[in-house]
Amino acid sequence: MSVRSFVIVGTTHQGRVFRPSDWAERLAGVMSSFRPPGGGAQAHLTYSPFVTPGTHEGQKCVRVDARLQALAPMAYKFLRGFAADNDLVVVEQD
């Protein structure tokens, strides 16, 4: 599989909304330390630029930038696995 940016959508393949309702913020918060160098003293208080919560077609989501794979391959793999383990819809990006 090629390394690509992707969006984890908070909906299962069966159409159920993923819970808890703040899952995207929690997941992005866990990934906040994966960032490019030089973020400054307060960088730990923000989301990583590579893993951000948001919405996709009205559903909560987490956007994952492909550059995360070069910085932290295991983190990228973890996010792919999280989506698969929870049967979440993944939208591949270019």
Secondary structure, 3 states (H helix, E strand, C coil): CCCCCEEEEEEECCCCECCCCCHHHHHHHHCCCCCCCCCCCCHHHCCCCCEEEEEECCEEEEEECCHHHHHCHHHHHHHHHHHHHCCEEEEECC
